[in-house]
Amino acid sequence: MRKIALGALVALGLAGAAIASPDPMEGAYGNTVIVTNAKGEKSKLWINKDGTFKGESAKGEKFTGKWSLKDNNTKYCSTADLPANAPKDTPAPKETCSEFKGPHKAGDKWEQKDADGQTITVEIVAGA
């Protein structure tokens, strides 16, 4: 589950905003970001302006975490929260980063590489 969730989060590296917007992630707020991997599995993400997100894996598993843009808005980085039911010795999830090539808005669909170098499709759908 964690690999799917983190891979989906990396996909948001391109989920940006309309060109005129000062916030490169504006296009993701209030919308649903759908990430489809090479196997056709779809994960959903809901990005918040406060640097947090919620998600749902292709298997229906829910997850949360934090995101940020780094290196002068050239990288999208995210860290999933450790689930409350994780075993005691489970290490905290590590931050993953991908290239940020925004901006994007609701209605946009594109391909990019995930953290493992696999091609994925990312789409921003209007509404949450």
C-alpha positions in Angstrom: 0.0 0.0 0.0 2.7 2.5 0.9 4.5 2.1 -2.4 1.3 2.8 -4.3 0.5 5.7 -2.1 3.9 7.3 -2.4 4.1 6.7 -6.1 0.7 8.4 -6.5 2.0 11.4 -4.5 5.0 11.8 -6.7 2.7 12.1 -9.6 1.5 15.4 -8.3 4.8 16.9 -9.3 2.9 18.2 -12.3 -0.4 19.1 -10.7 -0.1 22.9 -10.9 -2.3 25.8 -11.7 -3.4 28.1 -14.5 -0.5 30.0 -16.0 -1.6 33.4 -14.6 -1.9 32.1 -11.0 0.9 33.0 -8.5 0.4 29.6 -6.8 1.7 26.8 -9.1 -0.5 24.3 -7.3 -3.8 26.3 -7.5 -5.2 23.9 -10.2 -5.2 21.0 -7.8 -7.0 22.7 -4.9 -10.7 21.6 -4.7 -10.2 19.1 -7.4 -9.4 15.4 -7.7 -6.1 14.3 -9.0 -6.2 10.8 -10.6 -3.0 8.9 -11.1 -3.0 5.8 -13.3 0.0 3.5 -13.2 1.3 1.2 -15.9 -1.0 -1.6 -14.7 -4.1 0.6 -15.1 -4.5 1.0 -11.3 -6.0 4.4 -10.4 -5.2 6.3 -7.2 -6.9 9.6 -6.2 -5.5 12.6 -4.4 -7.0 15.7 -2.9 -4.4 18.5 -2.4 -4.9 21.2 0.2 -3.4 24.7 0.1 -2.1 24.3 3.6 0.5 21.7 2.5 -1.5 18.6 3.4 -3.3 16.0 1.2 -5.6 13.0 1.4 -5.6 10.1 -0.9 -7.1 6.8 -1.8 -5.1 3.9 -3.3 -6.4 1.8 -6.2 -7.3 -0.8 -3.5 -9.4 1.7 -1.6 -6.9 2.3 1.2 -7.0 5.8 2.6 -3.8 7.8 3.4 -2.8 11.4 4.3 0.5 13.3 4.2 2.3 16.6 3.6 3.5 18.1 0.3 5.8 21.0 -0.7 7.4 22.6 -3.7 11.2 22.8 -3.4 14.2 24.1 -5.3 12.6 27.2 -6.6 9.4 25.3 -7.5 11.2 22.8 -9.7 10.5 19.8 -7.5 7.3 18.5 -5.9 8.0 16.6 -2.7 5.6 14.6 -0.5 5.7 12.5 2.6 2.9 10.2 3.6 1.8 10.0 7.2 2.5 6.7 9.0 -0.9 5.0 9.4 -2.2 4.9 13.0 -2.5 1.1 12.7 1.1 0.6 11.5 3.1 -2.0 13.6 5.2 -0.4 16.4 8.6 -0.8 14.6 7.4 0.5 11.2 9.9 3.2 10.0 8.4 6.6 9.2 7.8 7.1 5.4 10.5 9.0 3.6 10.0 12.1 1.5 9.9 11.5 -2.2 10.4 14.1 -4.9 9.7 14.4 -8.6 10.3 17.0 -11.2 7.6 19.8 -11.2 6.5 20.8 -14.6 3.3 22.8 -13.9 1.1 24.5 -14.3 -1.9 22.3 -14.8 -5.6 22.8 -14.1 -8.9 20.8 -14.0 -9.4 19.1 -17.4 -5.7 18.6 -18.0 -4.3 15.0 -18.6 -0.6 14.2 -19.2 2.0 11.5 -18.8 5.1 11.7 -16.6 7.5 9.5 -14.7 6.9 8.4 -11.1 9.6 8.2 -8.4 10.7 4.8 -9.8 11.0 6.1 -13.4 7.8 4.4 -14.5 5.4 6.2 -16.9 2.1 7.2 -15.3 -0.9 9.2 -16.4 -2.1 12.1 -14.3 -5.4 13.9 -14.7 -7.0 16.7 -12.7 -10.8 16.3 -12.6 -13.0 19.2 -11.5 -14.5 18.8 -8.0 -13.6 16.8 -5.0 
